[in-house]
Amino acid sequence: YAAATTEKSIYDFTVKDIDGKNVSLSKFKGKALLIVNVASQCGLTTANYTELSHLYEKYKTQGFEILAFPCNQFGFQEPGSNTQIKQFACTRFKAEFPIFDKVDVNGPFTAPIYKFLKSSAGGFLGDIVKWNFEKFLVDKNGKVVERYPPTTSPFQIEKDIQKLTAA
């Protein structure tokens, strides 16, 4: 992978989905994206998955996608296999949005997409992702427009999603 700084947009990345298949993010060109690092055993899990599923249902036909990246770097709160994560999200929360392969969002093995996201939108702690359910909002041109801390409810982001899907 090229260094994050040479990437022009989110669409330049290929990632593995939860089933291990390569997915070019260019397939989401022209859509607003909310990219979230998720975990199954976090105190924020139920509220976030519930609200994310609601927003996805409401806006998916208006050019909106949620891309969920499981991560086990915060309190080891995503210990399961990809199969277990998929079953948990899809069965318990009826998640229909794309879920990808488990990734690192910080440290020496940070996934290239997260290097790009963090370099595009510095956070409160500089470049590091603070905890599970940190959210990056990406416009229809593949540019990061906003970064939200883990404690920001997905419903609090709805107005920003509406602006991007209306554009």
Backbone as CSV, one residue per row, in Angstrom:
resi,resn,N_x,N_y,N_z,CA_x,CA_y,CA_z,C_x,C_y,C_z
1,TYR,0.833,-1.205,0.000,0.000,0.000,0.000,0.867,1.255,0.000
2,ALA,0.413,2.242,-0.708,1.124,3.523,-0.702,0.925,4.191,0.655
3,ALA,1.813,5.062,1.026,1.669,5.785,2.289,0.374,6.591,2.258
4,ALA,-0.217,6.762,3.417,-1.519,7.434,3.519,-1.510,8.818,2.888
5,THR,-0.387,9.509,2.993,-0.335,10.882,2.499,-0.437,10.961,0.977
6,THR,-0.162,9.869,0.271,-0.246,9.914,-1.186,-1.654,9.578,-1.678
7,GLU,-2.507,9.097,-0.787,-3.872,8.760,-1.182,-4.666,10.050,-1.373
8,LYS,-5.472,10.071,-2.423,-6.251,11.259,-2.705,-7.616,11.213,-2.045
9,SER,-8.187,10.038,-1.986,-9.498,9.915,-1.356,-9.662,8.506,-0.808
10,ILE,-10.726,8.325,-0.102,-11.046,7.044,0.494,-11.213,5.969,-0.583
11,TYR,-11.593,6.405,-1.782,-11.877,5.466,-2.866,-10.639,4.780,-3.415
12,ASP,-9.456,5.236,-3.015,-8.217,4.637,-3.489,-7.855,3.358,-2.728
13,PHE,-8.652,3.009,-1.711,-8.321,1.867,-0.864,-9.088,0.610,-1.239
14,THR,-8.413,-0.512,-1.044,-9.054,-1.822,-1.107,-8.893,-2.434,0.275
15,VAL,-9.986,-2.944,0.811,-9.976,-3.542,2.150,-10.598,-4.931,2.063
16,LYS,-10.424,-5.711,3.102,-11.061,-7.035,3.159,-12.376,-6.917,3.929
17,ASP,-13.415,-7.551,3.381,-14.677,-7.552,4.117,-14.641,-8.637,5.193
18,ILE,-15.698,-8.738,5.957,-15.747,-9.671,7.084,-15.611,-11.122,6.625
19,ASP,-15.915,-11.395,5.347,-15.788,-12.742,4.797,-14.439,-12.976,4.124
20,GLY,-13.526,-11.976,4.223,-12.187,-12.138,3.677,-12.044,-11.793,2.205
21,LYS,-13.095,-11.226,1.608,-13.034,-10.848,0.189,-12.528,-9.411,0.054
22,ASN,-11.723,-9.162,-0.990,-11.257,-7.803,-1.252,-12.411,-6.943,-1.757
23,VAL,-12.501,-5.743,-1.218,-13.531,-4.788,-1.625,-12.841,-3.467,-1.933
24,SER,-13.006,-2.990,-3.149,-12.493,-1.664,-3.492,-13.497,-0.634,-2.988
25,LEU,-13.005,0.318,-2.212,-13.915,1.334,-1.692,-14.421,2.259,-2.797
26,SER,-13.862,2.117,-4.003,-14.376,2.905,-5.130,-15.826,2.525,-5.429
27,LYS,-16.269,1.361,-4.958,-17.665,0.963,-5.173,-18.633,1.887,-4.424
28,PHE,-18.098,2.677,-3.487,-18.930,3.615,-2.724,-18.826,5.049,-3.258
29,LYS,-18.170,5.209,-4.418,-18.020,6.545,-5.013,-19.380,7.218,-5.136
30,GLY,-19.421,8.506,-4.801,-20.660,9.258,-4.926,-21.599,9.102,-3.745
31,LYS,-21.148,8.392,-2.710,-21.978,8.228,-1.510,-21.297,8.912,-0.326
32,ALA,-22.113,9.397,0.596,-21.599,9.877,1.875,-21.345,8.636,2.733
33,LEU,-20.236,8.633,3.469,-19.859,7.470,4.269,-19.659,7.853,5.733
34,LEU,-20.080,6.961,6.604,-19.738,7.085,8.008,-18.905,5.848,8.331
35,ILE,-17.631,6.065,8.660,-16.711,4.968,8.929,-16.504,4.887,10.438
36,VAL,-16.733,3.695,10.987,-16.758,3.517,12.439,-15.943,2.288,12.822
37,ASN,-15.114,2.414,13.864,-14.467,1.224,14.422,-15.389,0.676,15.509
38,VAL,-15.809,-0.577,15.321,-16.837,-1.170,16.180,-16.275,-2.261,17.088
39,ALA,-17.022,-2.553,18.148,-16.671,-3.629,19.069,-17.951,-4.219,19.638
40,SER,-17.941,-5.519,19.898,-19.132,-6.230,20.361,-19.341,-6.164,21.870
41,GLN,-18.277,-5.910,22.630,-18.375,-6.005,24.092,-18.049,-4.697,24.801
42,CYS,-18.418,-3.587,24.192,-18.127,-2.254,24.729,-19.401,-1.687,25.364
43,GLY,-19.234,-0.820,26.339,-20.385,-0.153,26.934,-21.157,0.687,25.927
44,LEU,-20.494,1.069,24.833,-21.126,1.901,23.799,-21.774,1.069,22.692
45,THR,-21.626,-0.259,22.756,-22.041,-1.129,21.651,-23.532,-1.044,21.336
46,THR,-24.384,-1.283,22.324,-25.822,-1.370,22.064,-26.372,-0.079,21.471
47,ALA,-26.067,1.051,22.099,-26.579,2.331,21.595,-26.053,2.607,20.193
48,ASN,-24.765,2.394,19.960,-24.187,2.697,18.650,-24.740,1.792,17.556
49,TYR,-24.737,0.497,17.764,-25.251,-0.399,16.725,-26.728,-0.123,16.443
50,THR,-27.517,0.126,17.492,-28.945,0.410,17.320,-29.139,1.673,16.486
51,GLU,-28.441,2.739,16.850,-28.587,4.012,16.139,-27.996,3.949,14.737
52,LEU,-26.854,3.271,14.578,-26.261,3.145,13.245,-27.216,2.401,12.309
53,SER,-27.822,1.315,12.806,-28.770,0.552,11.982,-29.969,1.411,11.589
54,HIS,-30.449,2.219,12.521,-31.583,3.110,12.246,-31.218,4.140,11.160
55,LEU,-30.058,4.778,11.318,-29.622,5.775,10.330,-29.398,5.141,8.970
56,TYR,-28.820,3.949,8.959,-28.571,3.262,7.693,-29.888,2.975,6.986
57,GLU,-30.847,2.465,7.715,-32.161,2.156,7.150,-32.795,3.419,6.572
58,LYS,-32.644,4.521,7.271,-33.283,5.785,6.887,-32.633,6.437,5.660
59,TYR,-31.294,6.321,5.533,-30.570,7.081,4.503,-29.912,6.249,3.409
60,LYS,-29.962,4.920,3.502,-29.233,4.093,2.528,-29.719,4.316,1.089
61,THR,-30.969,4.680,0.914,-31.476,4.919,-0.445,-31.157,6.340,-0.932
62,GLN,-30.549,7.143,-0.055,-30.214,8.527,-0.404,-28.713,8.728,-0.601
63,GLY,-28.001,7.640,-0.876,-26.563,7.777,-1.121,-25.737,7.815,0.149
64,PHE,-26.095,6.983,1.128,-25.367,6.940,2.398,-24.985,5.505,2.715
65,GLU,-23.753,5.314,3.176,-23.269,3.996,3.605,-22.556,4.135,4.939
66,ILE,-22.670,3.102,5.744,-21.883,2.992,6.967,-20.889,1.867,6.729
67,LEU,-19.626,2.116,7.011,-18.588,1.094,6.885,-18.060,0.805,8.286
68,ALA,-18.276,-0.413,8.759,-17.894,-0.792,10.119,-16.614,-1.627,10.099
69,PHE,-15.654,-1.207,10.892,-14.377,-1.909,11.005,-14.186,-2.403,12.441
70,PRO,-14.398,-3.694,12.677,-14.170,-4.231,14.022,-12.715,-4.013,14.443
71,CYS,-12.531,-3.728,15.741,-11.187,-3.476,16.267,-11.129,-3.993,17.694
72,ASN,-10.048,-4.700,18.019,-9.886,-5.295,19.354,-8.814,-4.565,20.165
73,GLN,-8.525,-3.319,19.818,-7.426,-2.601,20.477,-7.825,-1.860,21.748
74,PHE,-9.113,-1.784,22.043,-9.560,-1.010,23.200,-10.208,-1.947,24.208
75,GLY,-9.474,-2.284,25.254,-9.987,-3.160,26.293,-10.307,-4.564,25.794
76,PHE,-9.747,-4.958,24.661,-9.987,-6.288,24.071,-11.486,-6.583,23.989
77,GLN,-12.239,-5.572,23.516,-13.697,-5.668,23.500,-14.264,-6.205,22.182
78,GLU,-13.385,-6.672,21.290,-13.827,-7.337,20.051,-12.973,-8.592,19.870
79,PRO,-13.092,-9.562,20.809,-12.197,-10.725,20.779,-12.596,-11.792,19.765
80,GLY,-13.816,-11.748,19.283,-14.333,-12.832,18.449,-13.706,-12.916,17.075
81,SER,-13.994,-14.042,16.422,-13.582,-14.227,15.026,-14.497,-13.382,14.143
82,ASN,-14.107,-13.225,12.877,-14.962,-12.487,11.948,-16.360,-13.100,11.863
83,THR,-16.431,-14.431,11.872,-17.728,-15.107,11.812,-18.587,-14.741,13.025
84,GLN,-17.974,-14.734,14.207,-18.705,-14.379,15.433,-19.144,-12.917,15.408
85,ILE,-18.266,-12.032,14.940,-18.584,-10.602,14.874,-19.764,-10.381,13.924
86,LYS,-19.703,-11.019,12.770,-20.769,-10.871,11.772,-22.099,-11.367,12.340
87,GLN,-22.074,-12.531,12.969,-23.307,-13.077,13.536,-23.865,-12.145,14.606
88,PHE,-22.990,-11.633,15.473,-23.409,-10.732,16.547,-24.088,-9.483,15.974
89,ALA,-23.406,-8.816,15.044,-23.917,-7.551,14.502,-25.196,-7.759,13.692
90,CYS,-25.210,-8.800,12.888,-26.336,-9.009,11.979,-27.543,-9.631,12.678
91,THR,-27.310,-10.457,13.679,-28.417,-11.109,14.373,-28.965,-10.211,15.482
92,ARG,-28.086,-9.758,16.352,-28.550,-8.990,17.506,-29.018,-7.593,17.108
93,PHE,-28.332,-6.970,16.156,-28.651,-5.581,15.810,-29.185,-5.414,14.396
94,LYS,-29.382,-6.515,13.684,-29.915,-6.464,12.313,-29.096,-5.518,11.439
95,ALA,-27.795,-5.466,11.671,-26.922,-4.578,10.894,-26.906,-5.041,9.438
96,GLU,-27.255,-4.136,8.539,-27.243,-4.447,7.107,-26.098,-3.744,6.396
97,PHE,-25.439,-2.827,7.086,-24.328,-2.093,6.468,-23.097,-2.990,6.388
98,PRO,-22.175,-2.654,5.482,-20.974,-3.479,5.309,-20.093,-3.505,6.566
99,ILE,-19.671,-4.715,6.918,-18.737,-4.910,8.025,-17.480,-5.532,7.422
100,PHE,-16.335,-5.035,7.856,-15.072,-5.438,7.260,-14.253,-6.292,8.215
101,ASP,-13.115,-6.723,7.716,-12.158,-7.519,8.475,-11.695,-6.723,9.697
102,LYS,-11.412,-7.426,10.795,-10.915,-6.778,12.003,-9.591,-6.077,11.686
103,VAL,-9.443,-4.846,12.170,-8.250,-4.047,11.875,-7.669,-3.428,13.144
104,ASP,-6.427,-2.971,13.022,-5.836,-2.091,14.023,-6.053,-0.663,13.540
105,VAL,-6.453,0.219,14.455,-6.662,1.617,14.099,-5.562,2.518,14.647
106,ASN,-4.711,1.951,15.508,-3.572,2.665,16.089,-2.357,1.743,16.071
107,GLY,-1.196,2.341,16.282,0.017,1.546,16.456,0.686,1.143,15.156
108,PRO,1.700,0.268,15.273,2.545,-0.071,14.119,1.821,-0.828,13.009
109,PHE,0.689,-1.471,13.332,-0.029,-2.256,12.317,-1.337,-1.590,11.897
110,THR,-1.399,-0.266,12.066,-2.605,0.471,11.683,-2.955,0.195,10.223
111,ALA,-4.220,-0.129,9.997,-4.697,-0.369,8.634,-4.517,0.900,7.807
112,PRO,-4.096,0.763,6.529,-3.883,1.944,5.681,-5.081,2.900,5.638
113,ILE,-6.292,2.364,5.607,-7.458,3.248,5.570,-7.520,4.119,6.824
114,TYR,-7.124,3.570,7.969,-7.149,4.367,9.197,-6.004,5.373,9.248
115,LYS,-4.872,5.054,8.629,-3.795,6.053,8.514,-4.321,7.246,7.729
116,PHE,-5.029,6.957,6.636,-5.603,8.015,5.806,-6.637,8.827,6.585
117,LEU,-7.566,8.159,7.228,-8.625,8.854,7.971,-8.028,9.770,9.035
118,LYS,-7.075,9.247,9.800,-6.494,10.032,10.890,-5.671,11.205,10.364
119,SER,-4.968,11.005,9.245,-4.173,12.112,8.701,-5.076,13.170,8.078
120,SER,-6.293,12.779,7.681,-7.236,13.714,7.065,-8.011,14.517,8.096
121,ALA,-8.110,13.998,9.309,-8.902,14.653,10.352,-8.290,14.344,11.703
122,GLY,-7.355,15.169,12.141,-6.721,14.958,13.444,-7.775,14.948,14.536
123,GLY,-7.566,14.166,15.540,-8.543,14.061,16.618,-8.109,14.825,17.847
124,PHE,-8.830,14.612,18.919,-8.537,15.298,20.179,-7.182,14.877,20.731
125,LEU,-6.808,13.659,20.472,-5.516,13.166,20.947,-4.548,13.081,19.773
126,GLY,-4.566,14.104,18.921,-3.704,14.076,17.750,-4.200,13.018,16.793
127,ASP,-3.322,12.118,16.418,-3.669,11.142,15.400,-4.339,9.876,15.919
128,ILE,-4.302,9.622,17.219,-4.800,8.313,17.644,-6.322,8.274,17.739
129,VAL,-6.854,7.110,17.422,-8.269,6.854,17.654,-8.382,6.565,19.143
130,LYS,-9.329,7.240,19.793,-9.422,7.231,21.247,-10.033,5.944,21.821
131,TRP,-11.067,5.409,21.172,-11.785,4.261,21.733,-12.672,3.678,20.649
132,ASN,-13.423,2.642,20.999,-14.394,2.052,20.076,-15.434,3.098,19.674
133,PHE,-15.929,2.968,18.463,-17.014,3.799,17.936,-16.618,5.254,17.687
134,GLU,-15.340,5.496,17.376,-14.972,6.810,16.846,-15.477,6.821,15.411
135,LYS,-15.959,7.984,14.955,-16.637,8.043,13.661,-16.002,9.088,12.751
136,PHE,-15.866,8.723,11.478,-15.355,9.632,10.454,-16.434,9.796,9.397
137,LEU,-16.826,11.030,9.130,-17.824,11.303,8.094,-17.092,11.735,6.828
138,VAL,-17.421,11.073,5.722,-16.751,11.290,4.439,-17.790,11.754,3.433
139,ASP,-17.447,12.806,2.680,-18.412,13.319,1.697,-18.426,12.481,0.427
140,LYS,-19.287,12.856,-0.508,-19.473,12.067,-1.731,-18.253,12.081,-2.652
141,ASN,-17.280,12.955,-2.350,-16.039,13.004,-3.133,-14.910,12.223,-2.463
142,GLY,-15.222,11.551,-1.363,-14.207,10.739,-0.692,-13.311,11.509,0.258
143,LYS,-13.714,12.709,0.636,-12.920,13.530,1.556,-13.511,13.477,2.960
144,VAL,-12.644,13.334,3.967,-13.103,13.343,5.354,-13.543,14.766,5.695
145,VAL,-14.789,14.910,6.140,-15.303,16.239,6.476,-15.466,16.452,7.975
146,GLU,-15.574,15.352,8.732,-15.757,15.509,10.173,-15.316,14.237,10.886
147,ARG,-14.876,14.438,12.117,-14.473,13.313,12.977,-15.176,13.507,14.311
148,TYR,-15.780,12.436,14.815,-16.553,12.517,16.049,-15.973,11.575,17.088
149,PRO,-15.902,12.017,18.336,-15.389,11.142,19.390,-16.350,9.976,19.650
150,PRO,-15.844,8.922,20.293,-16.654,7.722,20.534,-17.971,7.997,21.265
151,THR,-17.989,8.995,22.127,-19.194,9.268,22.914,-20.266,10.027,22.130
152,THR,-19.946,10.449,20.906,-20.953,11.112,20.079,-21.933,10.068,19.562
153,SER,-23.190,10.271,19.887,-24.231,9.351,19.434,-24.407,9.486,17.925
154,PRO,-24.611,8.361,17.216,-24.891,8.468,15.778,-26.055,9.425,15.469
155,PHE,-27.065,9.447,16.338,-28.199,10.351,16.096,-27.763,11.824,16.124
156,GLN,-26.702,12.142,16.869,-26.202,13.524,16.908,-25.553,13.931,15.579
157,ILE,-25.227,12.958,14.764,-24.561,13.200,13.481,-25.586,13.321,12.350
158,GLU,-26.842,13.024,12.633,-27.862,12.937,11.587,-27.957,14.203,10.724
159,LYS,-27.894,15.376,11.344,-27.975,16.629,10.565,-26.833,16.721,9.549
160,ASP,-25.630,16.294,9.956,-24.489,16.321,9.055,-24.685,15.321,7.898
161,ILE,-25.272,14.170,8.207,-25.564,13.173,7.185,-26.593,13.733,6.201
162,GLN,-27.614,14.386,6.726,-28.643,14.987,5.868,-28.038,15.998,4.891
163,LYS,-27.109,16.827,5.399,-26.451,17.819,4.519,-25.715,17.136,3.385
164,LEU,-24.974,16.064,3.700,-24.175,15.382,2.690,-25.034,14.603,1.700
165,THR,-26.132,14.029,2.167,-26.969,13.244,1.255,-27.828,14.156,0.392
166,ALA,-28.081,15.364,0.868,-28.877,16.323,0.082,-28.025,16.978,-1.002
167,ALA,-26.709,17.059,-0.740,-25.794,17.762,-1.662,-25.729,17.078,-3.020
